[in-house]
Amino acid sequence: MRRSLALILLLSLTACQLFTPLPDENSAAAAGPSVPVEQLYADAQSEIKDGNYEKAVKLLERLQARYPYGRYAQQAQMEIAYAHYKQREPDPALAAADRFIKQYPNNPNVDYVYYLKGLITFNSDLGIFGDLFLQDLSERDPKSAQESFEAFRELVTRFPDSRYTPDAKVRMQYLINALARSEIYAANYYLRRGAHMAALNRAKTVLTTYPQTPQAVEALQIMVKAYDALGMTDLRDDTQRVLVKNTGKAGTIASEAAWWQFWKR
């Protein structure tokens, strides 16, 4: 009888060990002794340096969970945004950047996060094929370009002395030109389809919104053609005179007669 009870007890203990669930690898039990915050951050930095961004994000998130306060937690949030950006994951990258700006608006590195936001949306819809074929921003949905421009503009406005401001200004000019080209791209499409009023509206947008871009001349060219197709000869001639006056200064078209032959081709 004693042997039977001992056997039953032994089997019960063995069963308990068999069916006890293994600890989650992300739990404190699985991690063993608490890792110092400095070590977690250093390990994450090492993974970023090696291009292992997914592992870096996991380490940084673990750091935030264990040490939610202090400068390391703030730095981790910024690094998470960067790692997602490098992984070509614009949505979580933007979410992490916005969270940083909201939680730590007075952080000395917040200017960098605005700059990072601009970079994220600057390249967000290129993807592998955009890199491969060097796709022009003007041929893509302009939403990302507009969002990128706004992020850079906020950086330039709020932090004019930031080390990232000069590069942001260059990118802003590129984005303005790209957005103007996008309007020209659409205007030419409408012109080819015979949608002359739509072409006019797109061309006018370039003149009113992006008047200092090289595309302003192309906008005038499109307007001349559209007005002519619509039989609006007075507006056509007025626009043509403006065009010749502006292009003549650059020496590209010297006279109205020359321009007339040019646009009729």
VENUR-V265690 format. One record per backbone hydrogen bond with DSSP energy under -0.5 kcal/mol. CO is the residue of the C=O (numbers start at 1). NH is the residue of the N-H. Records with the same first field share a line. If there is no record, write none. Layout:
BEGIN
CO->NH, NH
END
This chain:
BEGIN
1->5
2->6
3->7
4->8
5->9
6->10
7->11
8->12
9->13
10->14
11->15
12->16
13->17
14->18
15->19
16->20
19->21
24->27, 30
27->31
28->32
29->32
36->40
37->41
38->42
39->43
40->44
41->45
42->46
43->47
44->48
45->49
46->50
47->52
48->51
51->53
52->56
53->57
54->58
55->59
56->60
57->61
58->62
59->63
60->64
61->65
62->66
63->67
70->74
71->75
72->76
73->77
74->78
75->79
76->80
77->81
78->82
79->83
80->84
81->85
82->86
83->87
84->89
85->88
89->93
90->94
91->95
92->96
93->97
94->98
95->99
96->100
97->101
98->102
99->103
100->104
104->107
107->110
109->112, 113
110->114
111->115
112->116
113->117
114->118
115->119
116->120
117->121
118->122
119->123
123->126, 127
126->130
127->131
128->132
129->133
130->134, 135
136->139
137->140
141->144, 145
142->146
143->147
144->148
145->149
146->150
147->151
148->152
149->153
150->154
151->155
152->156
153->157
154->158
155->159
159->162
162->165
164->168
165->169
166->170
167->171
168->172
169->173
170->174
171->175
172->176
173->177
174->178
175->179
176->180
177->181
178->182
179->183
180->184
181->185
182->186
183->187
184->188
185->189
186->190
187->191
188->192
189->193
190->194, 195
191->194
194->196
195->199
196->200
197->201
198->202
199->203
200->204
201->205
202->206
203->207
204->208
205->209, 210
206->210
210->213
213->216
214->217, 218
215->219
216->220
217->221
218->222
219->223
220->224
221->225
222->226
223->227
224->228
225->229
226->230
227->232
228->231
231->233
232->236
233->237
234->238
235->239
236->240
237->241
238->242
239->243
240->244
241->245
242->246
243->247
244->248
245->249
246->250
247->251, 252, 253
248->251
255->259
256->260
257->261
258->262
259->263
260->264
261->265
262->265
END
